[in-house]
Amino acid sequence: MKKRNEEEQLIYEFENDEWLKVEEKTEEIARYRQIASATVTKNKRINIRLSEKDLEMLKIRAIEEGIPYQTLITHIIHKYIYK
C-alpha cells in the first residue's frame, strides 16, 4: 500500500509542475553513456573456472537480485573496473 501512495504522490507532483529540472552534467552523462555502450556491446567471450561453491553462491545472489547469473557477473566486473 505504501508503494501505491508514493506513486500517487509522484504523479501528483509531476502533474502540478512541482519538479525542477536538474542542470545536466554532460561529463557524467558521457561517462555513463560510454559504460552503457560497453555493456550493450557483448562481442567477446571468455571462459573462467570457478569453484562449485562460488558458482552456486553467484546463482543464489542472482536469484535474489532477480537477474541471470551471467548478468550479475558482468555487473560485478563493470563495478570493479569502472569505479
Gaussian input, Z-matrix of N, CA and C with variables (Angstrom, degrees):
# hf/3-21g

backbone

0 1
 N
 C     1     B1
 C     2     B2     1     A1
 N     3     B3     2     A2     1     D1
 C     4     B4     3     A3     2     D2
 C     5     B5     4     A4     3     D3
 N     6     B6     5     A5     4     D4
 C     7     B7     6     A6     5     D5
 C     8     B8     7     A7     6     D6
 N     9     B9     8     A8     7     D7
 C    10    B10     9     A9     8     D8
 C    11    B11    10    A10     9     D9
 N    12    B12    11    A11    10    D10
 C    13    B13    12    A12    11    D11
 C    14    B14    13    A13    12    D12
 N    15    B15    14    A14    13    D13
 C    16    B16    15    A15    14    D14
 C    17    B17    16    A16    15    D15
 N    18    B18    17    A17    16    D16
 C    19    B19    18    A18    17    D17
 C    20    B20    19    A19    18    D18
 N    21    B21    20    A20    19    D19
 C    22    B22    21    A21    20    D20
 C    23    B23    22    A22    21    D21
 N    24    B24    23    A23    22    D22
 C    25    B25    24    A24    23    D23
 C    26    B26    25    A25    24    D24
 N    27    B27    26    A26    25    D25
 C    28    B28    27    A27    26    D26
 C    29    B29    28    A28    27    D27
 N    30    B30    29    A29    28    D28
 C    31    B31    30    A30    29    D29
 C    32    B32    31    A31    30    D30
 N    33    B33    32    A32    31    D31
 C    34    B34    33    A33    32    D32
 C    35    B35    34    A34    33    D33
 N    36    B36    35    A35    34    D34
 C    37    B37    36    A36    35    D35
 C    38    B38    37    A37    36    D36
 N    39    B39    38    A38    37    D37
 C    40    B40    39    A39    38    D38
 C    41    B41    40    A40    39    D39
 N    42    B42    41    A41    40    D40
 C    43    B43    42    A42    41    D41
 C    44    B44    43    A43    42    D42
 N    45    B45    44    A44    43    D43
 C    46    B46    45    A45    44    D44
 C    47    B47    46    A46    45    D45
 N    48    B48    47    A47    46    D46
 C    49    B49    48    A48    47    D47
 C    50    B50    49    A49    48    D48
 N    51    B51    50    A50    49    D49
 C    52    B52    51    A51    50    D50
 C    53    B53    52    A52    51    D51
 N    54    B54    53    A53    52    D52
 C    55    B55    54    A54    53    D53
 C    56    B56    55    A55    54    D54
 N    57    B57    56    A56    55    D55
 C    58    B58    57    A57    56    D56
 C    59    B59    58    A58    57    D57
 N    60    B60    59    A59    58    D58
 C    61    B61    60    A60    59    D59
 C    62    B62    61    A61    60    D60
 N    63    B63    62    A62    61    D61
 C    64    B64    63    A63    62    D62
 C    65    B65    64    A64    63    D63
 N    66    B66    65    A65    64    D64
 C    67    B67    66    A66    65    D65
 C    68    B68    67    A67    66    D66
 N    69    B69    68    A68    67    D67
 C    70    B70    69    A69    68    D68
 C    71    B71    70    A70    69    D69
 N    72    B72    71    A71    70    D70
 C    73    B73    72    A72    71    D71
 C    74    B74    73    A73    72    D72
 N    75    B75    74    A74    73    D73
 C    76    B76    75    A75    74    D74
 C    77    B77    76    A76    75    D75
 N    78    B78    77    A77    76    D76
 C    79    B79    78    A78    77    D77
 C    80    B80    79    A79    78    D78
 N    81    B81    80    A80    79    D79
 C    82    B82    81    A81    80    D80
 C    83    B83    82    A82    81    D81
 N    84    B84    83    A83    82    D82
 C    85    B85    84    A84    83    D83
 C    86    B86    85    A85    84    D84
 N    87    B87    86    A86    85    D85
 C    88    B88    87    A87    86    D86
 C    89    B89    88    A88    87    D87
 N    90    B90    89    A89    88    D88
 C    91    B91    90    A90    89    D89
 C    92    B92    91    A91    90    D90
 N    93    B93    92    A92    91    D91
 C    94    B94    93    A93    92    D92
 C    95    B95    94    A94    93    D93
 N    96    B96    95    A95    94    D94
 C    97    B97    96    A96    95    D95
 C    98    B98    97    A97    96    D96
 N    99    B99    98    A98    97    D97
 C   100   B100    99    A99    98    D98
 C   101   B101   100   A100    99    D99
 N   102   B102   101   A101   100   D100
 C   103   B103   102   A102   101   D101
 C   104   B104   103   A103   102   D102
 N   105   B105   104   A104   103   D103
 C   106   B106   105   A105   104   D104
 C   107   B107   106   A106   105   D105
 N   108   B108   107   A107   106   D106
 C   109   B109   108   A108   107   D107
 C   110   B110   109   A109   108   D108
 N   111   B111   110   A110   109   D109
 C   112   B112   111   A111   110   D110
 C   113   B113   112   A112   111   D111
 N   114   B114   113   A113   112   D112
 C   115   B115   114   A114   113   D113
 C   116   B116   115   A115   114   D114
 N   117   B117   116   A116   115   D115
 C   118   B118   117   A117   116   D116
 C   119   B119   118   A118   117   D117
 N   120   B120   119   A119   118   D118
 C   121   B121   120   A120   119   D119
 C   122   B122   121   A121   120   D120
 N   123   B123   122   A122   121   D121
 C   124   B124   123   A123   122   D122
 C   125   B125   124   A124   123   D123
 N   126   B126   125   A125   124   D124
 C   127   B127   126   A126   125   D125
 C   128   B128   127   A127   126   D126
 N   129   B129   128   A128   127   D127
 C   130   B130   129   A129   128   D128
 C   131   B131   130   A130   129   D129
 N   132   B132   131   A131   130   D130
 C   133   B133   132   A132   131   D131
 C   134   B134   133   A133   132   D132
 N   135   B135   134   A134   133   D133
 C   136   B136   135   A135   134   D134
 C   137   B137   136   A136   135   D135
 N   138   B138   137   A137   136   D136
 C   139   B139   138   A138   137   D137
 C   140   B140   139   A139   138   D138
 N   141   B141   140   A140   139   D139
 C   142   B142   141   A141   140   D140
 C   143   B143   142   A142   141   D141
 N   144   B144   143   A143   142   D142
 C   145   B145   144   A144   143   D143
 C   146   B146   145   A145   144   D144
 N   147   B147   146   A146   145   D145
 C   148   B148   147   A147   146   D146
 C   149   B149   148   A148   147   D147
 N   150   B150   149   A149   148   D148
 C   151   B151   150   A150   149   D149
 C   152   B152   151   A151   150   D150
 N   153   B153   152   A152   151   D151
 C   154   B154   153   A153   152   D152
 C   155   B155   154   A154   153   D153
 N   156   B156   155   A155   154   D154
 C   157   B157   156   A156   155   D155
 C   158   B158   157   A157   156   D156
 N   159   B159   158   A158   157   D157
 C   160   B160   159   A159   158   D158
 C   161   B161   160   A160   159   D159
 N   162   B162   161   A161   160   D160
 C   163   B163   162   A162   161   D161
 C   164   B164   163   A163   162   D162
 N   165   B165   164   A164   163   D163
 C   166   B166   165   A165   164   D164
 C   167   B167   166   A166   165   D165
 N   168   B168   167   A167   166   D166
 C   169   B169   168   A168   167   D167
 C   170   B170   169   A169   168   D168
 N   171   B171   170   A170   169   D169
 C   172   B172   171   A171   170   D170
 C   173   B173   172   A172   171   D171
 N   174   B174   173   A173   172   D172
 C   175   B175   174   A174   173   D173
 C   176   B176   175   A175   174   D174
 N   177   B177   176   A176   175   D175
 C   178   B178   177   A177   176   D176
 C   179   B179   178   A178   177   D177
 N   180   B180   179   A179   178   D178
 C   181   B181   180   A180   179   D179
 C   182   B182   181   A181   180   D180
 N   183   B183   182   A182   181   D181
 C   184   B184   183   A183   182   D182
 C   185   B185   184   A184   183   D183
 N   186   B186   185   A185   184   D184
 C   187   B187   186   A186   185   D185
 C   188   B188   187   A187   186   D186
 N   189   B189   188   A188   187   D187
 C   190   B190   189   A189   188   D188
 C   191   B191   190   A190   189   D189
 N   192   B192   191   A191   190   D190
 C   193   B193   192   A192   191   D191
 C   194   B194   193   A193   192   D192
 N   195   B195   194   A194   193   D193
 C   196   B196   195   A195   194   D194
 C   197   B197   196   A196   195   D195
 N   198   B198   197   A197   196   D196
 C   199   B199   198   A198   197   D197
 C   200   B200   199   A199   198   D198
 N   201   B201   200   A200   199   D199
 C   202   B202   201   A201   200   D200
 C   203   B203   202   A202   201   D201
 N   204   B204   203   A203   202   D202
 C   205   B205   204   A204   203   D203
 C   206   B206   205   A205   204   D204
 N   207   B207   206   A206   205   D205
 C   208   B208   207   A207   206   D206
 C   209   B209   208   A208   207   D207
 N   210   B210   209   A209   208   D208
 C   211   B211   210   A210   209   D209
 C   212   B212   211   A211   210   D210
 N   213   B213   212   A212   211   D211
 C   214   B214   213   A213   212   D212
 C   215   B215   214   A214   213   D213
 N   216   B216   215   A215   214   D214
 C   217   B217   216   A216   215   D215
 C   218   B218   217   A217   216   D216
 N   219   B219   218   A218   217   D217
 C   220   B220   219   A219   218   D218
 C   221   B221   220   A220   219   D219
 N   222   B222   221   A221   220   D220
 C   223   B223   222   A222   221   D221
 C   224   B224   223   A223   222   D222
 N   225   B225   224   A224   223   D223
 C   226   B226   225   A225   224   D224
 C   227   B227   226   A226   225   D225
 N   228   B228   227   A227   226   D226
 C   229   B229   228   A228   227   D227
 C   230   B230   229   A229   228   D228
 N   231   B231   230   A230   229   D229
 C   232   B232   231   A231   230   D230
 C   233   B233   232   A232   231   D231
 N   234   B234   233   A233   232   D232
 C   235   B235   234   A234   233   D233
 C   236   B236   235   A235   234   D234
 N   237   B237   236   A236   235   D235
 C   238   B238   237   A237   236   D236
 C   239   B239   238   A238   237   D237
 N   240   B240   239   A239   238   D238
 C   241   B241   240   A240   239   D239
 C   242   B242   241   A241   240   D240
 N   243   B243   242   A242   241   D241
 C   244   B244   243   A243   242   D242
 C   245   B245   244   A244   243   D243
 N   246   B246   245   A245   244   D244
 C   247   B247   246   A246   245   D245
 C   248   B248   247   A247   246   D246

   B1=1.4439
   B2=1.5236
   B3=1.3297
   B4=1.4600
   B5=1.5284
   B6=1.3396
   B7=1.4599
   B8=1.5215
   B9=1.3092
   B10=1.4689
   B11=1.5317
   B12=1.3203
   B13=1.4618
   B14=1.5227
   B15=1.3296
   B16=1.4550
   B17=1.5239
   B18=1.3291
   B19=1.4622
   B20=1.5268
   B21=1.3113
   B22=1.4639
   B23=1.5244
   B24=1.3216
   B25=1.4637
   B26=1.5223
   B27=1.3371
   B28=1.4657
   B29=1.5261
   B30=1.3170
   B31=1.4679
   B32=1.5192
   B33=1.3293
   B34=1.4678
   B35=1.5290
   B36=1.3415
   B37=1.4568
   B38=1.5187
   B39=1.3297
   B40=1.4612
   B41=1.5168
   B42=1.3138
   B43=1.4609
   B44=1.5219
   B45=1.3184
   B46=1.4562
   B47=1.5344
   B48=1.3138
   B49=1.4679
   B50=1.5200
   B51=1.3148
   B52=1.4588
   B53=1.5257
   B54=1.3121
   B55=1.4658
   B56=1.5158
   B57=1.3107
   B58=1.4499
   B59=1.5235
   B60=1.3166
   B61=1.4562
   B62=1.5227
   B63=1.3171
   B64=1.4532
   B65=1.5225
   B66=1.3212
   B67=1.4623
   B68=1.5249
   B69=1.3326
   B70=1.4577
   B71=1.5181
   B72=1.3001
   B73=1.4568
   B74=1.5247
   B75=1.3101
   B76=1.4614
   B77=1.5181
   B78=1.3154
   B79=1.4628
   B80=1.5275
   B81=1.3190
   B82=1.4589
   B83=1.5279
   B84=1.3221
   B85=1.4644
   B86=1.5265
   B87=1.3232
   B88=1.4661
   B89=1.5216
   B90=1.3151
   B91=1.4763
   B92=1.5163
   B93=1.3327
   B94=1.4580
   B95=1.5230
   B96=1.3310
   B97=1.4672
   B98=1.5149
   B99=1.3283
   B100=1.4556
   B101=1.5313
   B102=1.3083
   B103=1.4664
   B104=1.5234
   B105=1.3251
   B106=1.4661
   B107=1.5151
   B108=1.3163
   B109=1.4636
   B110=1.5173
   B111=1.3161
   B112=1.4653
   B113=1.5157
   B114=1.3271
   B115=1.4559
   B116=1.5196
   B117=1.3135
   B118=1.4532
   B119=1.5242
   B120=1.3211
   B121=1.4534
   B122=1.5199
   B123=1.2929
   B124=1.4655
   B125=1.5193
   B126=1.3211
   B127=1.4464
   B128=1.5242
   B129=1.2977
   B130=1.4643
   B131=1.5227
   B132=1.3089
   B133=1.4616
   B134=1.5163
   B135=1.3045
   B136=1.4617
   B137=1.5210
   B138=1.2997
   B139=1.4642
   B140=1.5112
   B141=1.2957
   B142=1.4577
   B143=1.5310
   B144=1.2870
   B145=1.4599
   B146=1.5232
   B147=1.3178
   B148=1.4576
   B149=1.5169
   B150=1.3052
   B151=1.4585
   B152=1.5229
   B153=1.2993
   B154=1.4624
   B155=1.5261
   B156=1.3115
   B157=1.4629
   B158=1.5329
   B159=1.3459
   B160=1.4670
   B161=1.5221
   B162=1.3216
   B163=1.4611
   B164=1.5250
   B165=1.3054
   B166=1.4650
   B167=1.5213
   B168=1.3318
   B169=1.4616
   B170=1.5339
   B171=1.3379
   B172=1.4651
   B173=1.5229
   B174=1.3163
   B175=1.4607
   B176=1.5264
   B177=1.3163
   B178=1.4690
   B179=1.5254
   B180=1.3280
   B181=1.4680
   B182=1.5332
   B183=1.3394
   B184=1.4645
   B185=1.5217
   B186=1.3135
   B187=1.4692
   B188=1.5216
   B189=1.3294
   B190=1.4690
   B191=1.5324
   B192=1.3415
   B193=1.4637
   B194=1.5237
   B195=1.3312
   B196=1.4570
   B197=1.5199
   B198=1.3320
   B199=1.4622
   B200=1.5272
   B201=1.3359
   B202=1.4656
   B203=1.5288
   B204=1.3275
   B205=1.4621
   B206=1.5296
   B207=1.3434
   B208=1.4598
   B209=1.5334
   B210=1.3256
   B211=1.4635
   B212=1.5231
   B213=1.3188
   B214=1.4640
   B215=1.5180
   B216=1.3214
   B217=1.4673
   B218=1.5212
   B219=1.3333
   B220=1.4628
   B221=1.5256
   B222=1.3377
   B223=1.4719
   B224=1.5215
   B225=1.3198
   B226=1.4690
   B227=1.5205
   B228=1.3249
   B229=1.4584
   B230=1.5297
   B231=1.3401
   B232=1.4736
   B233=1.5100
   B234=1.3079
   B235=1.4621
   B236=1.5283
   B237=1.3256
   B238=1.4689
   B239=1.5272
   B240=1.3401
   B241=1.4567
   B242=1.5262
   B243=1.3366
   B244=1.4638
   B245=1.5253
   B246=1.3171
   B247=1.4610
   B248=1.4934
   A1=111.04
   A2=116.94
   A3=120.94
   A4=110.29
   A5=116.67
   A6=120.42
   A7=110.65
   A8=116.98
   A9=121.89
   A10=109.99
   A11=117.37
   A12=120.95
   A13=111.42
   A14=117.08
   A15=120.66
   A16=110.54
   A17=116.45
   A18=121.10
   A19=110.60
   A20=116.91
   A21=120.80
   A22=110.64
   A23=116.96
   A24=121.46
   A25=110.40
   A26=116.86
   A27=120.59
   A28=111.15
   A29=117.19
   A30=121.22
   A31=110.33
   A32=117.21
   A33=121.75
   A34=110.60
   A35=116.87
   A36=121.00
   A37=111.38
   A38=116.62
   A39=120.55
   A40=111.39
   A41=116.52
   A42=120.78
   A43=112.56
   A44=117.63
   A45=121.61
   A46=112.48
   A47=116.00
   A48=122.53
   A49=113.51
   A50=116.32
   A51=120.39
   A52=111.85
   A53=116.58
   A54=120.37
   A55=108.80
   A56=115.85
   A57=121.50
   A58=109.64
   A59=116.17
   A60=120.45
   A61=108.14
   A62=115.65
   A63=121.66
   A64=108.20
   A65=115.53
   A66=119.70
   A67=108.83
   A68=114.97
   A69=119.56
   A70=111.08
   A71=114.64
   A72=121.62
   A73=106.31
   A74=116.21
   A75=121.02
   A76=113.38
   A77=118.32
   A78=120.59
   A79=110.67
   A80=115.75
   A81=119.98
   A82=110.68
   A83=116.69
   A84=120.95
   A85=109.81
   A86=117.54
   A87=121.34
   A88=110.67
   A89=116.66
   A90=121.02
   A91=110.34
   A92=116.72
   A93=119.81
   A94=111.88
   A95=117.54
   A96=119.95
   A97=110.59
   A98=116.51
   A99=120.60
   A100=110.64
   A101=116.69
   A102=120.81
   A103=110.07
   A104=116.49
   A105=120.30
   A106=110.85
   A107=116.98
   A108=120.77
   A109=110.66
   A110=116.65
   A111=120.40
   A112=111.10
   A113=116.80
   A114=121.39
   A115=110.90
   A116=116.64
   A117=121.34
   A118=110.85
   A119=117.31
   A120=121.33
   A121=109.21
   A122=115.70
   A123=120.69
   A124=107.51
   A125=115.52
   A126=119.69
   A127=113.47
   A128=117.82
   A129=122.11
   A130=109.90
   A131=114.67
   A132=120.71
   A133=109.62
   A134=115.39
   A135=120.20
   A136=107.80
   A137=114.73
   A138=121.08
   A139=107.11
   A140=115.49
   A141=119.73
   A142=108.51
   A143=115.68
   A144=120.24
   A145=108.51
   A146=114.81
   A147=121.93
   A148=108.51
   A149=115.12
   A150=117.59
   A151=108.04
   A152=116.03
   A153=120.36
   A154=110.50
   A155=116.31
   A156=121.47
   A157=111.13
   A158=116.89
   A159=120.25
   A160=111.24
   A161=116.33
   A162=120.08
   A163=111.01
   A164=117.11
   A165=120.17
   A166=111.14
   A167=117.44
   A168=120.63
   A169=110.63
   A170=116.95
   A171=120.16
   A172=110.58
   A173=116.63
   A174=120.59
   A175=111.22
   A176=116.66
   A177=120.61
   A178=110.00
   A179=116.13
   A180=120.27
   A181=110.93
   A182=116.24
   A183=120.70
   A184=110.80
   A185=116.91
   A186=120.79
   A187=110.00
   A188=116.62
   A189=120.56
   A190=111.36
   A191=116.23
   A192=121.35
   A193=111.97
   A194=116.79
   A195=120.75
   A196=113.91
   A197=116.55
   A198=121.30
   A199=109.30
   A200=117.87
   A201=120.04
   A202=111.00
   A203=116.88
   A204=118.57
   A205=112.18
   A206=117.88
   A207=119.54
   A208=110.46
   A209=116.26
   A210=120.74
   A211=110.22
   A212=116.72
   A213=120.62
   A214=110.33
   A215=117.22
   A216=120.60
   A217=110.20
   A218=117.13
   A219=121.27
   A220=110.65
   A221=117.36
   A222=121.07
   A223=110.87
   A224=116.77
   A225=120.51
   A226=109.95
   A227=116.62
   A228=120.49
   A229=110.69
   A230=116.76
   A231=119.80
   A232=111.40
   A233=116.81
   A234=120.31
   A235=110.37
   A236=115.35
   A237=119.80
   A238=111.60
   A239=118.25
   A240=119.56
   A241=113.79
   A242=118.49
   A243=120.84
   A244=113.14
   A245=117.93
   A246=118.05
   A247=113.17
   D1=-35.66
   D2=-179.38
   D3=-62.01
   D4=-41.33
   D5=179.78
   D6=-59.90
   D7=-41.96
   D8=179.88
   D9=-61.15
   D10=-43.66
   D11=178.83
   D12=-63.93
   D13=-39.70
   D14=178.20
   D15=-64.06
   D16=-42.07
   D17=179.00
   D18=-63.12
   D19=-43.81
   D20=178.86
   D21=-62.55
   D22=-39.83
   D23=179.12
   D24=-64.22
   D25=-44.67
   D26=178.83
   D27=-61.77
   D28=-44.09
   D29=178.51
   D30=-61.19
   D31=-44.91
   D32=179.22
   D33=-59.58
   D34=-48.04
   D35=-179.02
   D36=-62.62
   D37=-42.31
   D38=-179.59
   D39=-64.77
   D40=-46.28
   D41=-178.17
   D42=-66.61
   D43=-24.04
   D44=-179.46
   D45=-102.03
   D46=20.88
   D47=176.63
   D48=51.33
   D49=40.42
   D50=178.67
   D51=-88.93
   D52=-4.72
   D53=-179.71
   D54=-93.98
   D55=141.22
   D56=177.62
   D57=-104.03
   D58=143.88
   D59=177.86
   D60=-75.87
   D61=131.06
   D62=179.70
   D63=-89.39
   D64=135.74
   D65=178.92
   D66=-60.44
   D67=131.61
   D68=-178.04
   D69=-69.31
   D70=140.88
   D71=177.08
   D72=-106.48
   D73=91.39
   D74=-170.41
   D75=-60.96
   D76=-38.11
   D77=179.57
   D78=-65.01
   D79=-44.35
   D80=-179.71
   D81=-66.53
   D82=-41.25
   D83=178.46
   D84=-62.75
   D85=-43.09
   D86=179.09
   D87=-61.91
   D88=-40.15
   D89=178.82
   D90=-62.38
   D91=-47.07
   D92=-179.13
   D93=-68.16
   D94=-32.59
   D95=175.34
   D96=-64.23
   D97=-40.90
   D98=178.62
   D99=-63.77
   D100=-43.01
   D101=178.57
   D102=-63.91
   D103=-44.49
   D104=179.72
   D105=-62.79
   D106=-41.43
   D107=179.24
   D108=-62.72
   D109=-42.49
   D110=178.50
   D111=-66.01
   D112=-32.24
   D113=179.70
   D114=-70.05
   D115=-41.07
   D116=-176.94
   D117=-72.29
   D118=-37.57
   D119=-178.20
   D120=-79.78
   D121=98.07
   D122=179.54
   D123=-111.93
   D124=84.89
   D125=-175.60
   D126=-113.00
   D127=7.67
   D128=179.07
   D129=-128.00
   D130=145.06
   D131=175.55
   D132=-112.97
   D133=148.84
   D134=171.96
   D135=-134.67
   D136=155.25
   D137=171.83
   D138=-114.51
   D139=138.94
   D140=-178.31
   D141=-140.37
   D142=139.67
   D143=177.47
   D144=-99.30
   D145=130.23
   D146=177.65
   D147=-127.24
   D148=156.88
   D149=172.69
   D150=-69.30
   D151=153.47
   D152=179.64
   D153=-59.16
   D154=-39.31
   D155=179.86
   D156=-62.95
   D157=-44.70
   D158=179.15
   D159=-61.86
   D160=-43.31
   D161=179.77
   D162=-63.83
   D163=-42.30
   D164=178.31
   D165=-63.39
   D166=-40.16
   D167=178.52
   D168=-66.64
   D169=-38.18
   D170=175.90
   D171=-61.89
   D172=-43.31
   D173=-179.72
   D174=-64.71
   D175=-40.50
   D176=178.30
   D177=-63.61
   D178=-45.68
   D179=-179.82
   D180=-63.57
   D181=-38.95
   D182=178.44
   D183=-62.79
   D184=-41.02
   D185=176.96
   D186=-61.75
   D187=-43.27
   D188=178.16
   D189=-60.78
   D190=-37.02
   D191=-179.85
   D192=-82.07
   D193=-15.26
   D194=179.88
   D195=77.29
   D196=30.16
   D197=-179.71
   D198=-133.58
   D199=159.48
   D200=174.99
   D201=-63.55
   D202=150.20
   D203=-176.12
   D204=-66.48
   D205=-30.28
   D206=177.08
   D207=-64.31
   D208=-38.30
   D209=177.86
   D210=-65.57
   D211=-39.51
   D212=177.44
   D213=-61.25
   D214=-43.34
   D215=178.31
   D216=-60.69
   D217=-43.48
   D218=178.33
   D219=-61.27
   D220=-42.88
   D221=178.27
   D222=-61.69
   D223=-42.08
   D224=179.98
   D225=-61.79
   D226=-44.43
   D227=179.59
   D228=-62.58
   D229=-47.20
   D230=179.49
   D231=-61.21
   D232=-41.90
   D233=-178.59
   D234=-61.77
   D235=-37.86
   D236=-178.92
   D237=-72.58
   D238=-46.76
   D239=-172.83
   D240=-81.43
   D241=-22.34
   D242=-178.13
   D243=-104.52
   D244=12.48
   D245=-177.54
   D246=-77.25

